[in-house]
Amino acid sequence: MNYNATELSGYLELFWQFSWPQWIIFSLVINIFLYLFSIGLYLFIDKTCRKSALQAQNHPVTKPDFYQSLLTVLSNSLVMLIGVFLWKHGWITVGAHQSSVVIALEVVALLLLMDLLMYFFHYAAHFPFVYKLLHGKHHEHVSTNYLSLFVLHPFETLGFGLMMLVLLIAYDFSVISISVYLLINLIWGTIGHLNREFFPASFDRLFIGTTKFHNLHHLDGTKNFGFYTSIWDRLFGTYK
């Protein structure tokens, strides 16, 4: 199966012609939509999942966390705009025509490479001085709620985003692969911050970063730094 290169090229050409005010509005709209999608997905699973809660209570939703989550939306929008700038200036090239096999391989590559980079970034975020300045706010959510994924310091959000941009500079991933990866990333982050195990117990043996896997990290900040998988934690001795 091959995707229609002409149609994809047409979309890319349309985006290429966007002015910067249009890009700013587009970036904000997209990221607000993804933010609301994540909240809606969390609430839907929380209401329909029959599994027991991982912790007795969800973390309370507060106004400061709500404002912090909006700041994360703005930070994600900024990352997107930086990506557009790099694309406009030839640092990033996106493909418009790939077979489904190549797209699948690229998505897997993005997941594994980003998981590795995020492991080290996340591990470094737990160094005492970094944790106090940046990451500690996220870990106030020992239990979680529908905003927990977005309660991050702006520098953390920018750090995660810039790591992905480095990969996009290094290799010409398909625009479809990038889009699929970003959707998986959002869904995975939402599921990872549920207070109910979403995955079957057998997934632990498949090196999947399950909901329980990340929930244990919120309980014990010295373990389980991976995001999509437990591969790197098992390899480097931080798995619980």
DRENNU-306926 format. One record per residue (C-alpha): residue number from 1; x, y, z. Coordinates in Angstrom, 2 decimals. Layout:
BEGIN
{n->NUM&px->X&py->Y&pz->Z} $
...
***
This chain:
BEGIN
{n->1&px->0.00&py->0.00&pz->0.00} $
{n->2&px->1.33&py->3.45&pz->-0.95} $
{n->3&px->-0.09&py->6.80&pz->0.10} $
{n->4&px->-1.06&py->9.41&pz->-2.44} $
{n->5&px->2.07&py->11.51&pz->-2.84} $
{n->6&px->0.35&py->14.20&pz->-4.93} $
{n->7&px->-2.31&py->14.84&pz->-2.30} $
{n->8&px->0.23&py->14.94&pz->0.53} $
{n->9&px->2.47&py->17.28&pz->-1.46} $
{n->10&px->-0.53&py->19.54&pz->-1.98} $
{n->11&px->-1.12&py->19.77&pz->1.75} $
{n->12&px->2.56&py->20.48&pz->2.39} $
{n->13&px->2.51&py->23.20&pz->-0.27} $
{n->14&px->-0.57&py->24.73&pz->1.39} $
{n->15&px->1.17&py->24.81&pz->4.77} $
{n->16&px->4.33&py->26.16&pz->3.16} $
{n->17&px->2.37&py->29.23&pz->2.03} $
{n->18&px->1.07&py->29.99&pz->5.55} $
{n->19&px->2.16&py->33.33&pz->6.95} $
{n->20&px->3.61&py->33.43&pz->10.47} $
{n->21&px->0.38&py->34.82&pz->12.00} $
{n->22&px->-1.47&py->31.93&pz->10.35} $
{n->23&px->1.08&py->29.45&pz->11.73} $
{n->24&px->0.71&py->30.90&pz->15.23} $
{n->25&px->-3.07&py->30.58&pz->15.11} $
{n->26&px->-2.86&py->27.10&pz->13.56} $
{n->27&px->-0.38&py->25.92&pz->16.18} $
{n->28&px->-2.52&py->27.19&pz->19.04} $
{n->29&px->-5.71&py->25.66&pz->17.61} $
{n->30&px->-4.06&py->22.27&pz->17.04} $
{n->31&px->-2.52&py->22.15&pz->20.50} $
{n->32&px->-5.70&py->23.28&pz->22.24} $
{n->33&px->-7.58&py->20.57&pz->20.35} $
{n->34&px->-5.03&py->17.93&pz->21.41} $
{n->35&px->-5.22&py->19.16&pz->25.01} $
{n->36&px->-9.01&py->18.81&pz->25.04} $
{n->37&px->-8.78&py->15.45&pz->23.26} $
{n->38&px->-6.43&py->14.16&pz->25.98} $
{n->39&px->-8.73&py->15.34&pz->28.77} $
{n->40&px->-11.76&py->13.81&pz->27.03} $
{n->41&px->-9.96&py->10.50&pz->26.48} $
{n->42&px->-8.87&py->10.40&pz->30.13} $
{n->43&px->-12.38&py->11.05&pz->31.41} $
{n->44&px->-13.91&py->8.53&pz->29.01} $
{n->45&px->-11.56&py->5.71&pz->30.05} $
{n->46&px->-11.86&py->6.64&pz->33.72} $
{n->47&px->-15.66&py->6.41&pz->33.53} $
{n->48&px->-15.85&py->3.22&pz->31.44} $
{n->49&px->-12.90&py->1.16&pz->32.73} $
{n->50&px->-14.00&py->-1.40&pz->35.31} $
{n->51&px->-10.54&py->-2.06&pz->36.73} $
{n->52&px->-9.75&py->-0.99&pz->40.28} $
{n->53&px->-7.99&py->2.30&pz->40.91} $
{n->54&px->-4.22&py->2.08&pz->41.25} $
{n->55&px->-4.32&py->4.60&pz->44.11} $
{n->56&px->-7.11&py->5.36&pz->46.53} $
{n->57&px->-7.87&py->8.84&pz->45.18} $
{n->58&px->-7.08&py->10.95&pz->42.15} $
{n->59&px->-4.94&py->14.02&pz->42.68} $
{n->60&px->-7.25&py->17.02&pz->43.16} $
{n->61&px->-7.67&py->19.37&pz->40.21} $
{n->62&px->-6.53&py->22.86&pz->41.20} $
{n->63&px->-6.47&py->26.27&pz->39.53} $
{n->64&px->-2.63&py->26.50&pz->39.61} $
{n->65&px->-2.40&py->23.14&pz->37.84} $
{n->66&px->-4.96&py->24.29&pz->35.28} $
{n->67&px->-2.91&py->27.41&pz->34.54} $
{n->68&px->0.25&py->25.30&pz->34.41} $
{n->69&px->-1.39&py->22.97&pz->31.90} $
{n->70&px->-2.29&py->25.94&pz->29.69} $
{n->71&px->1.33&py->27.05&pz->29.84} $
{n->72&px->2.29&py->23.58&pz->28.58} $
{n->73&px->-0.12&py->24.03&pz->25.67} $
{n->74&px->1.62&py->27.31&pz->24.82} $
{n->75&px->5.03&py->25.63&pz->25.14} $
{n->76&px->3.96&py->22.84&pz->22.79} $
{n->77&px->2.78&py->25.48&pz->20.34} $
{n->78&px->6.18&py->27.12&pz->20.53} $
{n->79&px->7.90&py->23.79&pz->19.80} $
{n->80&px->5.69&py->23.41&pz->16.72} $
{n->81&px->6.63&py->26.90&pz->15.56} $
{n->82&px->10.32&py->26.15&pz->16.03} $
{n->83&px->9.81&py->23.03&pz->13.92} $
{n->84&px->8.12&py->25.11&pz->11.22} $
{n->85&px->11.02&py->27.59&pz->11.28} $
{n->86&px->13.52&py->24.73&pz->10.84} $
{n->87&px->11.39&py->23.29&pz->8.01} $
{n->88&px->11.15&py->26.66&pz->6.27} $
{n->89&px->14.92&py->27.09&pz->6.45} $
{n->90&px->15.77&py->23.62&pz->5.18} $
{n->91&px->16.95&py->22.07&pz->8.45} $
{n->92&px->13.99&py->19.67&pz->8.48} $
{n->93&px->12.75&py->17.85&pz->5.42} $
{n->94&px->9.55&py->15.81&pz->5.55} $
{n->95&px->8.68&py->13.11&pz->3.06} $
{n->96&px->5.30&py->13.02&pz->1.34} $
{n->97&px->5.33&py->9.56&pz->-0.23} $
{n->98&px->6.17&py->6.38&pz->1.65} $
{n->99&px->4.91&py->2.83&pz->1.65} $
{n->100&px->2.95&py->1.66&pz->4.69} $
{n->101&px->5.84&py->-0.66&pz->5.62} $
{n->102&px->8.34&py->2.21&pz->5.67} $
{n->103&px->5.92&py->4.38&pz->7.63} $
{n->104&px->5.46&py->1.61&pz->10.21} $
{n->105&px->9.24&py->1.22&pz->10.54} $
{n->106&px->9.68&py->4.98&pz->10.91} $
{n->107&px->7.02&py->5.13&pz->13.64} $
{n->108&px->8.71&py->2.28&pz->15.53} $
{n->109&px->12.08&py->4.02&pz->15.13} $
{n->110&px->10.66&py->7.28&pz->16.49} $
{n->111&px->9.10&py->5.49&pz->19.45} $
{n->112&px->12.30&py->3.64&pz->20.38} $
{n->113&px->14.66&py->6.57&pz->19.80} $
{n->114&px->12.45&py->9.05&pz->21.63} $
{n->115&px->11.97&py->6.54&pz->24.44} $
{n->116&px->15.75&py->6.31&pz->24.82} $
{n->117&px->16.26&py->10.08&pz->24.71} $
{n->118&px->13.37&py->10.68&pz->27.10} $
{n->119&px->14.77&py->8.07&pz->29.49} $
{n->120&px->18.03&py->10.00&pz->29.87} $
{n->121&px->16.24&py->13.36&pz->29.91} $
{n->122&px->13.81&py->12.10&pz->32.55} $
{n->123&px->16.62&py->10.55&pz->34.58} $
{n->124&px->18.51&py->13.86&pz->34.52} $
{n->125&px->15.33&py->15.68&pz->35.58} $
{n->126&px->15.55&py->13.77&pz->38.86} $
{n->127&px->18.97&py->15.17&pz->39.75} $
{n->128&px->18.25&py->17.07&pz->42.99} $
{n->129&px->18.86&py->20.62&pz->41.72} $
{n->130&px->16.99&py->19.99&pz->38.43} $
{n->131&px->14.15&py->18.25&pz->40.24} $
{n->132&px->13.74&py->21.17&pz->42.65} $
{n->133&px->13.74&py->23.77&pz->39.87} $
{n->134&px->11.81&py->21.95&pz->37.15} $
{n->135&px->10.43&py->18.45&pz->37.59} $
{n->136&px->9.19&py->18.57&pz->41.19} $
{n->137&px->5.94&py->20.26&pz->40.17} $
{n->138&px->4.96&py->17.25&pz->38.08} $
{n->139&px->5.68&py->14.92&pz->40.99} $
{n->140&px->3.36&py->16.79&pz->43.29} $
{n->141&px->0.90&py->14.53&pz->41.50} $
{n->142&px->1.76&py->11.37&pz->43.43} $
{n->143&px->-1.60&py->10.18&pz->42.28} $
{n->144&px->-2.85&py->11.61&pz->39.00} $
{n->145&px->-5.75&py->13.34&pz->37.28} $
{n->146&px->-6.66&py->14.45&pz->33.77} $
{n->147&px->-4.28&py->17.41&pz->33.93} $
{n->148&px->-1.23&py->15.53&pz->35.24} $
{n->149&px->0.23&py->14.93&pz->31.77} $
{n->150&px->0.30&py->18.70&pz->31.19} $
{n->151&px->1.56&py->19.81&pz->34.61} $
{n->152&px->5.14&py->20.38&pz->33.47} $
{n->153&px->7.67&py->23.17&pz->33.68} $
{n->154&px->7.95&py->24.95&pz->30.29} $
{n->155&px->11.64&py->23.99&pz->30.06} $
{n->156&px->10.66&py->20.31&pz->30.32} $
{n->157&px->8.13&py->20.69&pz->27.54} $
{n->158&px->10.64&py->22.50&pz->25.37} $
{n->159&px->13.29&py->19.87&pz->26.16} $
{n->160&px->11.06&py->17.00&pz->25.07} $
{n->161&px->10.10&py->18.88&pz->21.92} $
{n->162&px->13.64&py->19.82&pz->20.99} $
{n->163&px->14.76&py->16.20&pz->21.29} $
{n->164&px->12.22&py->15.25&pz->18.66} $
{n->165&px->13.28&py->18.14&pz->16.42} $
{n->166&px->16.86&py->16.85&pz->16.58} $
{n->167&px->15.67&py->13.49&pz->15.26} $
{n->168&px->13.72&py->15.21&pz->12.48} $
{n->169&px->16.85&py->17.13&pz->11.50} $
{n->170&px->18.90&py->13.92&pz->11.48} $
{n->171&px->16.51&py->11.93&pz->9.25} $
{n->172&px->13.77&py->12.81&pz->6.74} $
{n->173&px->10.79&py->11.14&pz->8.37} $
{n->174&px->7.52&py->11.00&pz->6.45} $
{n->175&px->4.91&py->13.57&pz->7.45} $
{n->176&px->2.56&py->10.62&pz->8.04} $
{n->177&px->5.07&py->8.90&pz->10.33} $
{n->178&px->5.51&py->12.08&pz->12.34} $
{n->179&px->1.75&py->12.58&pz->12.65} $
{n->180&px->1.15&py->8.97&pz->13.73} $
{n->181&px->3.96&py->9.16&pz->16.27} $
{n->182&px->2.61&py->12.41&pz->17.76} $
{n->183&px->-0.87&py->10.90&pz->18.10} $
{n->184&px->0.54&py->7.78&pz->19.78} $
{n->185&px->2.61&py->10.01&pz->22.07} $
{n->186&px->-0.47&py->11.95&pz->23.22} $
{n->187&px->-2.59&py->8.84&pz->23.73} $
{n->188&px->0.25&py->7.04&pz->25.53} $
{n->189&px->0.85&py->10.00&pz->27.82} $
{n->190&px->-2.85&py->10.20&pz->28.64} $
{n->191&px->-3.11&py->6.48&pz->29.37} $
{n->192&px->0.12&py->6.56&pz->31.36} $
{n->193&px->-1.38&py->9.10&pz->33.75} $
{n->194&px->-4.63&py->7.26&pz->34.38} $
{n->195&px->-5.35&py->6.03&pz->37.89} $
{n->196&px->-6.46&py->2.67&pz->36.45} $
{n->197&px->-4.37&py->0.09&pz->34.64} $
{n->198&px->-5.35&py->0.25&pz->30.99} $
{n->199&px->-3.16&py->-2.56&pz->29.66} $
{n->200&px->-3.46&py->-6.32&pz->30.25} $
{n->201&px->-1.04&py->-7.66&pz->32.88} $
{n->202&px->0.79&py->-9.64&pz->30.18} $
{n->203&px->2.04&py->-6.38&pz->28.63} $
{n->204&px->4.62&py->-6.05&pz->31.41} $
{n->205&px->6.38&py->-9.08&pz->29.98} $
{n->206&px->6.39&py->-7.44&pz->26.53} $
{n->207&px->8.49&py->-4.49&pz->27.81} $
{n->208&px->5.55&py->-2.11&pz->27.38} $
{n->209&px->5.47&py->1.03&pz->29.52} $
{n->210&px->2.07&py->0.35&pz->31.05} $
{n->211&px->-0.07&py->2.63&pz->33.20} $
{n->212&px->1.05&py->0.81&pz->36.34} $
{n->213&px->4.68&py->1.14&pz->35.21} $
{n->214&px->4.43&py->4.94&pz->35.12} $
{n->215&px->2.20&py->5.10&pz->38.20} $
{n->216&px->4.95&py->3.35&pz->40.16} $
{n->217&px->7.33&py->6.09&pz->39.01} $
{n->218&px->5.06&py->8.70&pz->40.58} $
{n->219&px->5.22&py->6.69&pz->43.81} $
{n->220&px->8.98&py->6.07&pz->43.60} $
{n->221&px->10.90&py->8.70&pz->41.63} $
{n->222&px->14.05&py->6.57&pz->41.52} $
{n->223&px->12.50&py->3.94&pz->39.22} $
{n->224&px->10.76&py->3.58&pz->35.85} $
{n->225&px->12.03&py->6.55&pz->33.84} $
{n->226&px->10.95&py->5.16&pz->30.46} $
{n->227&px->7.81&py->6.28&pz->28.68} $
{n->228&px->6.69&py->3.93&pz->25.93} $
{n->229&px->8.71&py->0.90&pz->27.04} $
{n->230&px->10.50&py->-0.54&pz->30.06} $
{n->231&px->13.48&py->-1.59&pz->27.92} $
{n->232&px->15.91&py->1.06&pz->29.10} $
{n->233&px->14.92&py->0.75&pz->32.76} $
{n->234&px->15.55&py->-3.00&pz->32.60} $
{n->235&px->18.84&py->-2.43&pz->30.81} $
{n->236&px->20.12&py->0.27&pz->33.18} $
{n->237&px->18.80&py->-1.20&pz->36.42} $
{n->238&px->16.01&py->1.27&pz->37.21} $
{n->239&px->13.06&py->-1.04&pz->36.57} $
{n->240&px->10.50&py->-1.72&pz->39.28} $
***
